[in-house]
Amino acid sequence: MRNPVLILSTMNTIAAQKIGAGLSTIGLAGAGIGIGFIFASLVHSISRNPKYSNDLYRAAVFGFALTEAIALFALMIAFLILFV
């Protein structure tokens, strides 16, 4: 007969992994909101001053890349929690 305490301990560890991975994906929602703000500001800025659209676009793409990097880090942490 297997030890019931050991079975419950293993189940609790697996449940904690799943909960931790789910909580770590909250960063993905934040990154999505941030990307929305970046491009909303880009559209607003270009509509106010179209002469600087190339400079504004470069700055927005740079901000998008940094924000997307944060999302990838959050996703990487979720996968590390689940599979390591």
Secondary structure, DSSP 8 states (H G I E B T S, - for coil): ---HHHHHHHHHHHHHHHHHHHHHTHHHHHHHHHHHHHHHHHHHHHHH-GGGHHHHHHHHHHHHHHHHHHHHHHHHHHHHHHH-
